């Protein structure tokens, strides 16, 4: 059985669509949506006054100890750029 060029192209499109469908539904079955890394913290903590000064000193001290910026940012719910600005 020999297929024409159009039939081969149609079959390739069907296969690609089915592969996308399988990938999409396998992620949904495991509970993974792929957007977990894009989530922001649920609530924002606003620091002011003495608390803010103490927080900044603590961040600078931890950086001097060699703690990675990504670890600090994730632990305290702040951006890496904020830490680099200190």
Rosetta blueprint (number, residue, H / E / L):
1 X L
2 X L
3 X L
4 X L
5 X H
6 X H
7 X H
8 X H
9 X H
10 X H
11 X H
12 X H
13 X H
14 X H
15 X H
16 X H
17 X H
18 X H
19 X H
20 X H
21 X H
22 X H
23 X H
24 X H
25 X H
26 X H
27 X H
28 X H
29 X H
30 X H
31 X L
32 X L
33 X L
34 X L
35 X L
36 X H
37 X H
38 X H
39 X L
40 X L
41 X L
42 X L
43 X L
44 X L
45 X L
46 X L
47 X L
48 X L
49 X L
50 X H
51 X H
52 X H
53 X H
54 X H
55 X H
56 X H
57 X H
58 X H
59 X H
60 X H
61 X H
62 X H
63 X H
64 X H
65 X H
66 X L
67 X L
68 X L
69 X H
70 X H
71 X H
72 X H
73 X H
74 X H
75 X H
76 X H
77 X L
78 X L
79 X L
80 X H
81 X H
82 X H
83 X H
84 X H
85 X H
86 X L
